[in-house]
């Protein structure tokens, strides 16, 4: 029995969405266990970690 490639869609590319997409990409995407897609209305993301 062959396992089908799982498809994961993450809606929202804020700090949490980007972290989740990166983490899943490293854990599942590189091993070809899942296809991870990040959907966001913005084409870029600006990180300001010292803003707060």
C-alpha distance matrix in Angstrom:
0.0 3.8 6.6 9.5 12.8 15.0 18.6 21.5 25.0 28.1 31.3 34.4 35.1 37.7 37.8 35.0 32.7 33.2 32.6 29.4 28.1 29.2 27.7 24.2 24.4 25.2 22.5 19.5 20.7 21.5 18.2 16.5 14.8 17.0 19.7 22.9 25.8 29.3 31.5 35.3 38.4 40.1 39.3 40.4 40.7 43.8 43.5 46.8 46.1 49.8 50.7 50.8
3.8 0.0 3.8 6.4 9.4 12.1 15.6 18.7 22.1 25.2 28.5 31.6 32.0 34.8 34.8 32.2 29.8 30.1 29.7 26.6 25.0 26.0 24.8 21.3 21.2 22.1 19.8 16.6 17.3 18.2 15.0 13.0 11.6 13.7 16.2 19.6 22.4 26.0 28.4 32.1 35.3 36.8 35.9 36.9 37.3 40.4 40.3 43.6 43.1 46.9 47.7 48.1
6.6 3.8 0.0 3.8 6.5 8.6 12.2 15.1 18.7 21.7 25.0 28.0 28.6 31.2 31.3 28.6 26.2 26.7 26.3 23.0 21.6 22.8 21.5 17.9 18.1 19.3 16.8 13.5 14.5 16.0 13.0 10.8 8.7 10.5 13.2 16.4 19.3 22.8 25.2 28.9 32.1 33.6 32.9 33.9 34.1 37.2 37.0 40.3 39.7 43.5 44.3 44.5
9.5 6.4 3.8 0.0 3.8 6.1 9.3 12.6 15.9 19.2 22.3 25.4 26.2 29.0 29.5 26.9 24.2 24.8 24.8 21.6 19.8 21.4 20.6 16.9 16.9 18.7 16.7 13.1 13.4 15.4 13.2 10.2 8.3 8.8 10.7 14.0 16.4 20.0 22.2 25.9 29.0 30.7 30.0 31.2 31.7 35.0 35.1 38.5 38.3 42.1 42.6 43.0
12.8 9.4 6.5 3.8 0.0 3.8 6.5 9.8 13.1 16.2 19.5 22.4 22.8 25.7 26.2 23.9 21.0 21.3 21.5 18.4 16.4 17.9 17.4 13.7 13.3 15.4 13.9 10.1 9.9 12.3 10.6 7.4 5.8 5.3 7.0 10.4 13.0 16.6 19.0 22.7 25.9 27.3 26.5 27.6 28.1 31.4 31.5 35.0 34.8 38.6 39.1 39.7
15.0 12.1 8.6 6.1 3.8 0.0 3.8 6.6 10.1 13.1 16.4 19.5 20.2 23.0 23.5 20.9 18.2 19.0 19.1 15.7 14.1 16.2 15.5 11.7 12.2 14.6 12.9 9.4 9.8 12.9 11.8 9.1 6.5 4.5 6.2 8.5 11.1 14.4 16.7 20.3 23.6 25.3 24.9 25.9 26.1 29.3 29.3 32.7 32.5 36.3 36.6 36.9
18.6 15.6 12.2 9.3 6.5 3.8 0.0 3.8 6.6 10.1 13.1 16.2 17.1 20.1 21.1 18.7 15.6 16.6 17.4 14.1 12.1 14.7 14.8 11.2 11.5 14.6 13.7 10.5 10.0 13.6 13.5 10.7 9.0 5.6 4.8 6.1 7.8 11.1 13.0 16.7 19.9 21.7 21.5 22.7 23.1 26.5 26.8 30.2 30.4 34.1 34.2 34.7
21.5 18.7 15.1 12.6 9.8 6.6 3.8 0.0 3.8 6.6 9.9 12.9 13.9 16.7 17.6 15.0 12.0 13.4 14.1 10.8 9.2 12.3 12.4 9.0 10.1 13.4 12.7 10.2 10.2 13.9 14.4 12.4 10.6 7.0 6.1 4.8 6.2 8.6 10.7 14.2 17.6 19.3 19.5 20.4 20.4 23.6 23.7 27.0 27.0 30.8 30.7 31.1
25.0 22.1 18.7 15.9 13.1 10.1 6.6 3.8 0.0 3.8 6.4 9.7 11.1 14.1 15.7 13.6 10.2 11.9 13.5 10.6 8.9 12.5 13.4 10.8 11.6 15.2 15.2 13.2 12.6 16.3 17.4 15.4 14.1 10.3 8.4 6.0 4.8 6.0 7.2 10.7 14.0 16.0 16.5 17.8 17.8 21.2 21.7 25.0 25.4 29.1 28.7 29.1
28.1 25.2 21.7 19.2 16.2 13.1 10.1 6.6 3.8 0.0 3.8 6.4 7.8 10.5 12.1 9.9 6.6 8.8 10.6 8.1 7.1 10.9 12.0 10.4 11.5 14.9 15.3 14.1 13.8 17.2 18.8 17.5 16.2 12.7 10.9 7.6 6.1 4.8 6.1 8.6 12.2 13.8 14.8 15.5 15.0 18.2 18.4 21.5 21.9 25.5 25.0 25.4
31.3 28.5 25.0 22.3 19.5 16.4 13.1 9.9 6.4 3.8 0.0 3.8 6.7 9.3 11.9 10.4 7.2 9.9 12.4 10.7 10.0 13.6 15.1 13.9 15.0 18.3 18.9 17.9 17.3 20.7 22.5 21.0 19.9 16.3 14.2 10.9 8.5 6.1 4.9 6.2 9.3 11.5 13.4 14.4 14.0 17.2 17.9 20.8 21.6 25.0 23.9 24.3
34.4 31.6 28.0 25.4 22.4 19.5 16.2 12.9 9.7 6.4 3.8 0.0 3.8 5.8 8.9 8.3 5.7 8.2 11.0 10.4 10.2 13.2 15.1 14.9 15.8 18.7 19.9 19.5 18.8 21.9 24.0 23.0 22.2 18.7 16.6 13.0 10.6 7.1 5.9 4.9 7.8 9.2 11.4 11.9 10.9 13.8 14.5 17.2 18.3 21.5 20.3 20.8
35.1 32.0 28.6 26.2 22.8 20.2 17.1 13.9 11.1 7.8 6.7 3.8 0.0 3.8 6.6 7.2 4.6 5.3 8.7 9.3 8.7 10.9 13.3 13.8 14.2 16.8 18.6 18.7 17.7 20.3 22.9 22.2 21.9 18.6 16.4 12.7 10.5 6.8 6.8 5.3 8.3 8.1 9.6 9.0 7.6 10.6 11.2 14.3 15.5 18.9 18.0 19.1
37.7 34.8 31.2 29.0 25.7 23.0 20.1 16.7 14.1 10.5 9.3 5.8 3.8 0.0 3.8 5.5 5.2 6.0 8.5 9.9 10.5 12.1 14.1 15.4 16.2 18.3 19.9 20.6 20.1 22.5 25.0 24.8 24.3 21.3 19.5 15.7 14.0 10.3 10.4 8.4 10.6 9.8 11.8 10.3 7.6 9.3 9.1 11.6 12.5 15.7 14.7 15.4
37.8 34.8 31.3 29.5 26.2 23.5 21.1 17.6 15.7 12.1 11.9 8.9 6.6 3.8 0.0 3.8 5.6 5.4 6.2 8.6 10.1 10.7 12.2 14.3 15.3 16.7 18.4 19.7 19.6 21.5 24.1 24.5 23.9 21.3 20.0 16.3 15.4 12.1 13.2 11.8 14.2 13.0 14.4 12.2 8.9 9.6 7.9 10.1 9.9 13.5 13.2 13.7
35.0 32.2 28.6 26.9 23.9 20.9 18.7 15.0 13.6 9.9 10.4 8.3 7.2 5.5 3.8 0.0 3.8 5.5 5.1 6.1 8.5 9.9 10.5 12.1 13.9 15.5 16.4 17.6 18.0 20.3 22.4 22.7 21.7 19.1 18.3 14.6 14.2 11.3 12.7 12.2 15.1 14.9 16.4 14.8 12.0 13.3 11.7 13.8 13.1 16.5 16.4 16.2
32.7 29.8 26.2 24.2 21.0 18.2 15.6 12.0 10.2 6.6 7.2 5.7 4.6 5.2 5.6 3.8 0.0 3.8 5.5 5.2 6.1 8.5 9.9 10.5 11.9 14.2 15.3 15.8 15.7 18.3 20.5 20.3 19.4 16.5 15.1 11.4 10.5 7.6 9.1 9.2 12.5 12.7 13.9 13.0 11.0 13.3 12.6 15.4 15.5 19.1 18.8 19.1
33.2 30.1 26.7 24.8 21.3 19.0 16.6 13.4 11.9 8.8 9.9 8.2 5.3 6.0 5.4 5.5 3.8 0.0 3.8 5.5 5.2 6.1 8.5 10.0 10.4 12.3 14.2 15.1 14.5 16.5 19.2 19.4 19.1 16.4 15.0 11.3 10.6 7.9 10.1 10.0 13.3 12.4 12.7 11.1 9.0 11.2 10.5 13.7 13.8 17.6 17.8 18.7
32.6 29.7 26.3 24.8 21.5 19.1 17.4 14.1 13.5 10.6 12.4 11.0 8.7 8.5 6.2 5.1 5.5 3.8 0.0 3.8 5.5 5.2 6.1 8.5 9.8 10.7 12.3 13.9 14.1 15.8 18.2 19.0 18.5 16.4 15.7 12.3 12.8 10.7 13.4 13.6 16.9 16.1 16.4 14.6 12.1 13.5 11.8 14.5 13.5 17.3 18.1 18.5
29.4 26.6 23.0 21.6 18.4 15.7 14.1 10.8 10.6 8.1 10.7 10.4 9.3 9.9 8.6 6.1 5.2 5.5 3.8 0.0 3.8 5.5 5.1 6.0 8.3 9.9 10.5 11.5 12.1 14.5 16.4 16.8 15.7 13.4 13.1 9.8 10.7 9.4 12.3 13.4 17.1 17.1 17.5 16.4 14.5 16.5 15.2 17.9 17.1 20.8 21.4 21.5
28.1 25.0 21.6 19.8 16.4 14.1 12.1 9.2 8.9 7.1 10.0 10.2 8.7 10.5 10.1 8.5 6.1 5.2 5.5 3.8 0.0 3.8 5.5 5.3 5.9 8.6 9.9 10.2 9.7 12.3 14.5 14.5 14.0 11.4 10.3 6.8 7.6 6.7 10.2 11.9 15.6 15.5 15.3 14.6 13.4 16.0 15.4 18.7 18.5 22.3 22.8 23.5
29.2 26.0 22.8 21.4 17.9 16.2 14.7 12.3 12.5 10.9 13.6 13.2 10.9 12.1 10.7 9.9 8.5 6.1 5.2 5.5 3.8 0.0 3.8 5.6 5.0 6.2 8.7 10.0 9.4 10.8 13.6 14.4 14.5 12.7 11.9 9.1 10.4 9.7 13.2 14.5 18.0 17.2 16.5 15.1 13.7 15.7 14.7 17.9 17.3 21.1 22.2 23.1
27.7 24.8 21.5 20.6 17.4 15.5 14.8 12.4 13.4 12.0 15.1 15.1 13.3 14.1 12.2 10.5 9.9 8.5 6.1 5.1 5.5 3.8 0.0 3.8 5.4 5.3 6.2 8.4 9.3 10.6 12.6 14.0 13.4 12.1 12.5 10.2 12.4 12.1 15.7 17.2 20.9 20.4 20.0 18.6 16.9 18.7 17.1 19.9 18.7 22.4 23.7 24.0
24.2 21.3 17.9 16.9 13.7 11.7 11.2 9.0 10.8 10.4 13.9 14.9 13.8 15.4 14.3 12.1 10.5 10.0 8.5 6.0 5.3 5.6 3.8 0.0 3.8 5.4 5.0 5.5 6.7 9.1 10.4 11.1 10.0 8.5 9.2 7.2 10.1 10.9 14.6 16.8 20.6 20.7 20.3 19.6 18.5 20.8 19.7 22.8 21.9 25.6 26.6 27.0
24.4 21.2 18.1 16.9 13.3 12.2 11.5 10.1 11.6 11.5 15.0 15.8 14.2 16.2 15.3 13.9 11.9 10.4 9.8 8.3 5.9 5.0 5.4 3.8 0.0 3.8 5.6 5.5 4.4 6.4 8.9 9.4 9.6 8.1 8.0 6.5 9.3 10.5 14.3 16.6 20.2 20.0 19.0 18.3 17.7 20.2 19.5 22.8 22.4 26.1 27.2 28.1
25.2 22.1 19.3 18.7 15.4 14.6 14.6 13.4 15.2 14.9 18.3 18.7 16.8 18.3 16.7 15.5 14.2 12.3 10.7 9.9 8.6 6.2 5.3 5.4 3.8 0.0 3.8 5.9 5.9 5.7 8.1 10.1 10.6 10.4 11.1 10.2 13.1 14.0 17.8 19.9 23.4 22.8 21.7 20.5 19.5 21.5 20.3 23.4 22.4 26.1 27.7 28.4
22.5 19.8 16.8 16.7 13.9 12.9 13.7 12.7 15.2 15.3 18.9 19.9 18.6 19.9 18.4 16.4 15.3 14.2 12.3 10.5 9.9 8.7 6.2 5.0 5.6 3.8 0.0 3.8 6.2 6.6 7.1 9.3 8.7 9.2 11.1 10.7 14.1 15.5 19.2 21.6 25.3 25.2 24.3 23.4 22.3 24.3 23.0 25.9 24.6 28.3 29.8 30.1
19.5 16.6 13.5 13.1 10.1 9.4 10.5 10.2 13.2 14.1 17.9 19.5 18.7 20.6 19.7 17.6 15.8 15.1 13.9 11.5 10.2 10.0 8.4 5.5 5.5 5.9 3.8 0.0 3.8 5.7 5.4 6.2 5.1 5.5 7.9 8.4 12.2 14.3 18.0 20.8 24.5 24.8 23.9 23.6 23.0 25.5 24.6 27.8 27.0 30.7 31.9 32.3
20.7 17.3 14.5 13.4 9.9 9.8 10.0 10.2 12.6 13.8 17.3 18.8 17.7 20.1 19.6 18.0 15.7 14.5 14.1 12.1 9.7 9.4 9.3 6.7 4.4 5.9 6.2 3.8 0.0 3.8 5.4 5.0 6.0 5.3 6.0 6.8 10.3 12.8 16.4 19.3 22.8 22.9 21.6 21.5 21.3 24.0 23.7 27.1 26.7 30.5 31.6 32.4
21.5 18.2 16.0 15.4 12.3 12.9 13.6 13.9 16.3 17.2 20.7 21.9 20.3 22.5 21.5 20.3 18.3 16.5 15.8 14.5 12.3 10.8 10.6 9.1 6.4 5.7 6.6 5.7 3.8 0.0 3.8 5.5 7.7 8.5 9.4 10.4 13.6 15.8 19.5 22.1 25.5 25.2 23.5 23.1 23.0 25.3 24.8 28.1 27.5 31.2 32.7 33.7
18.2 15.0 13.0 13.2 10.6 11.8 13.5 14.4 17.4 18.8 22.5 24.0 22.9 25.0 24.1 22.4 20.5 19.2 18.2 16.4 14.5 13.6 12.6 10.4 8.9 8.1 7.1 5.4 5.4 3.8 0.0 3.8 5.4 7.9 10.1 11.9 15.5 18.1 21.7 24.6 28.1 28.2 26.7 26.5 26.3 28.7 28.0 31.3 30.5 34.2 35.7 36.4
16.5 13.0 10.8 10.2 7.4 9.1 10.7 12.4 15.4 17.5 21.0 23.0 22.2 24.8 24.5 22.7 20.3 19.4 19.0 16.8 14.5 14.4 14.0 11.1 9.4 10.1 9.3 6.2 5.0 5.5 3.8 0.0 3.8 5.6 7.4 10.2 13.5 16.7 20.0 23.2 26.6 27.0 25.5 25.8 26.0 28.9 28.6 32.1 31.7 35.4 36.6 37.4
14.8 11.6 8.7 8.3 5.8 6.5 9.0 10.6 14.1 16.2 19.9 22.2 21.9 24.3 23.9 21.7 19.4 19.1 18.5 15.7 14.0 14.5 13.4 10.0 9.6 10.6 8.7 5.1 6.0 7.7 5.4 3.8 0.0 3.8 7.2 9.8 13.4 16.5 19.7 23.0 26.5 27.3 26.4 26.7 26.6 29.4 29.0 32.3 31.7 35.5 36.5 37.0
17.0 13.7 10.5 8.8 5.3 4.5 5.6 7.0 10.3 12.7 16.3 18.7 18.6 21.3 21.3 19.1 16.5 16.4 16.4 13.4 11.4 12.7 12.1 8.5 8.1 10.4 9.2 5.5 5.3 8.5 7.9 5.6 3.8 0.0 3.8 6.2 9.7 12.9 16.0 19.4 22.9 23.9 23.1 23.6 23.7 26.7 26.6 30.0 29.7 33.5 34.1 34.7
19.7 16.2 13.2 10.7 7.0 6.2 4.8 6.1 8.4 10.9 14.2 16.6 16.4 19.5 20.0 18.3 15.1 15.0 15.7 13.1 10.3 11.9 12.5 9.2 8.0 11.1 11.1 7.9 6.0 9.4 10.1 7.4 7.2 3.8 0.0 3.8 6.6 10.2 13.0 16.5 19.8 20.8 19.8 20.7 21.2 24.5 24.8 28.4 28.5 32.3 32.8 33.6
22.9 19.6 16.4 14.0 10.4 8.5 6.1 4.8 6.0 7.6 10.9 13.0 12.7 15.7 16.3 14.6 11.4 11.3 12.3 9.8 6.8 9.1 10.2 7.2 6.5 10.2 10.7 8.4 6.8 10.4 11.9 10.2 9.8 6.2 3.8 0.0 3.8 6.7 10.0 13.3 16.8 17.6 17.0 17.6 17.8 21.0 21.3 24.8 25.0 28.8 29.1 29.9
25.8 22.4 19.3 16.4 13.0 11.1 7.8 6.2 4.8 6.1 8.5 10.6 10.5 14.0 15.4 14.2 10.5 10.6 12.8 10.7 7.6 10.4 12.4 10.1 9.3 13.1 14.1 12.2 10.3 13.6 15.5 13.5 13.4 9.7 6.6 3.8 0.0 3.8 6.5 9.9 13.2 14.3 13.8 15.0 15.6 19.2 20.0 23.6 24.3 28.0 27.9 28.9
29.3 26.0 22.8 20.0 16.6 14.4 11.1 8.6 6.0 4.8 6.1 7.1 6.8 10.3 12.1 11.3 7.6 7.9 10.7 9.4 6.7 9.7 12.1 10.9 10.5 14.0 15.5 14.3 12.8 15.8 18.1 16.7 16.5 12.9 10.2 6.7 3.8 0.0 3.8 6.6 10.2 11.1 11.0 11.9 12.2 15.8 16.7 20.2 21.1 24.8 24.4 25.5
31.5 28.4 25.2 22.2 19.0 16.7 13.0 10.7 7.2 6.1 4.9 5.9 6.8 10.4 13.2 12.7 9.1 10.1 13.4 12.3 10.2 13.2 15.7 14.6 14.3 17.8 19.2 18.0 16.4 19.5 21.7 20.0 19.7 16.0 13.0 10.0 6.5 3.8 0.0 3.8 7.0 8.9 9.6 11.4 12.2 15.9 17.4 20.7 22.1 25.6 24.6 25.7
35.3 32.1 28.9 25.9 22.7 20.3 16.7 14.2 10.7 8.6 6.2 4.9 5.3 8.4 11.8 12.2 9.2 10.0 13.6 13.4 11.9 14.5 17.2 16.8 16.6 19.9 21.6 20.8 19.3 22.1 24.6 23.2 23.0 19.4 16.5 13.3 9.9 6.6 3.8 0.0 3.8 5.5 7.3 9.0 9.6 13.1 15.0 18.1 19.9 23.1 21.8 23.1
38.4 35.3 32.1 29.0 25.9 23.6 19.9 17.6 14.0 12.2 9.3 7.8 8.3 10.6 14.2 15.1 12.5 13.3 16.9 17.1 15.6 18.0 20.9 20.6 20.2 23.4 25.3 24.5 22.8 25.5 28.1 26.6 26.5 22.9 19.8 16.8 13.2 10.2 7.0 3.8 0.0 3.8 6.6 9.1 10.4 13.6 16.1 18.9 21.2 24.1 22.2 23.8
40.1 36.8 33.6 30.7 27.3 25.3 21.7 19.3 16.0 13.8 11.5 9.2 8.1 9.8 13.0 14.9 12.7 12.4 16.1 17.1 15.5 17.2 20.4 20.7 20.0 22.8 25.2 24.8 22.9 25.2 28.2 27.0 27.3 23.9 20.8 17.6 14.3 11.1 8.9 5.5 3.8 0.0 3.8 5.5 7.2 10.3 13.2 16.0 18.7 21.5 19.8 21.8
39.3 35.9 32.9 30.0 26.5 24.9 21.5 19.5 16.5 14.8 13.4 11.4 9.6 11.8 14.4 16.4 13.9 12.7 16.4 17.5 15.3 16.5 20.0 20.3 19.0 21.7 24.3 23.9 21.6 23.5 26.7 25.5 26.4 23.1 19.8 17.0 13.8 11.0 9.6 7.3 6.6 3.8 0.0 3.8 7.1 10.4 13.5 16.7 19.4 22.3 21.1 23.5
40.4 36.9 33.9 31.2 27.6 25.9 22.7 20.4 17.8 15.5 14.4 11.9 9.0 10.3 12.2 14.8 13.0 11.1 14.6 16.4 14.6 15.1 18.6 19.6 18.3 20.5 23.4 23.6 21.5 23.1 26.5 25.8 26.7 23.6 20.7 17.6 15.0 11.9 11.4 9.0 9.1 5.5 3.8 0.0 3.8 6.8 10.0 13.2 16.0 18.8 17.9 20.5
40.7 37.3 34.1 31.7 28.1 26.1 23.1 20.4 17.8 15.0 14.0 10.9 7.6 7.6 8.9 12.0 11.0 9.0 12.1 14.5 13.4 13.7 16.9 18.5 17.7 19.5 22.3 23.0 21.3 23.0 26.3 26.0 26.6 23.7 21.2 17.8 15.6 12.2 12.2 9.6 10.4 7.2 7.1 3.8 0.0 3.8 6.4 9.8 12.3 15.3 14.5 16.9
43.8 40.4 37.2 35.0 31.4 29.3 26.5 23.6 21.2 18.2 17.2 13.8 10.6 9.3 9.6 13.3 13.3 11.2 13.5 16.5 16.0 15.7 18.7 20.8 20.2 21.5 24.3 25.5 24.0 25.3 28.7 28.9 29.4 26.7 24.5 21.0 19.2 15.8 15.9 13.1 13.6 10.3 10.4 6.8 3.8 0.0 3.8 6.5 9.6 12.1 11.3 14.2
43.5 40.3 37.0 35.1 31.5 29.3 26.8 23.7 21.7 18.4 17.9 14.5 11.2 9.1 7.9 11.7 12.6 10.5 11.8 15.2 15.4 14.7 17.1 19.7 19.5 20.3 23.0 24.6 23.7 24.8 28.0 28.6 29.0 26.6 24.8 21.3 20.0 16.7 17.4 15.0 16.1 13.2 13.5 10.0 6.4 3.8 0.0 3.8 6.0 9.0 9.0 11.6
46.8 43.6 40.3 38.5 35.0 32.7 30.2 27.0 25.0 21.5 20.8 17.2 14.3 11.6 10.1 13.8 15.4 13.7 14.5 17.9 18.7 17.9 19.9 22.8 22.8 23.4 25.9 27.8 27.1 28.1 31.3 32.1 32.3 30.0 28.4 24.8 23.6 20.2 20.7 18.1 18.9 16.0 16.7 13.2 9.8 6.5 3.8 0.0 3.8 5.6 5.4 8.4
46.1 43.1 39.7 38.3 34.8 32.5 30.4 27.0 25.4 21.9 21.6 18.3 15.5 12.5 9.9 13.1 15.5 13.8 13.5 17.1 18.5 17.3 18.7 21.9 22.4 22.4 24.6 27.0 26.7 27.5 30.5 31.7 31.7 29.7 28.5 25.0 24.3 21.1 22.1 19.9 21.2 18.7 19.4 16.0 12.3 9.6 6.0 3.8 0.0 3.8 5.6 7.3
49.8 46.9 43.5 42.1 38.6 36.3 34.1 30.8 29.1 25.5 25.0 21.5 18.9 15.7 13.5 16.5 19.1 17.6 17.3 20.8 22.3 21.1 22.4 25.6 26.1 26.1 28.3 30.7 30.5 31.2 34.2 35.4 35.5 33.5 32.3 28.8 28.0 24.8 25.6 23.1 24.1 21.5 22.3 18.8 15.3 12.1 9.0 5.6 3.8 0.0 3.8 5.6
50.7 47.7 44.3 42.6 39.1 36.6 34.2 30.7 28.7 25.0 23.9 20.3 18.0 14.7 13.2 16.4 18.8 17.8 18.1 21.4 22.8 22.2 23.7 26.6 27.2 27.7 29.8 31.9 31.6 32.7 35.7 36.6 36.5 34.1 32.8 29.1 27.9 24.4 24.6 21.8 22.2 19.8 21.1 17.9 14.5 11.3 9.0 5.4 5.6 3.8 0.0 3.8
50.8 48.1 44.5 43.0 39.7 36.9 34.7 31.1 29.1 25.4 24.3 20.8 19.1 15.4 13.7 16.2 19.1 18.7 18.5 21.5 23.5 23.1 24.0 27.0 28.1 28.4 30.1 32.3 32.4 33.7 36.4 37.4 37.0 34.7 33.6 29.9 28.9 25.5 25.7 23.1 23.8 21.8 23.5 20.5 16.9 14.2 11.6 8.4 7.3 5.6 3.8 0.0
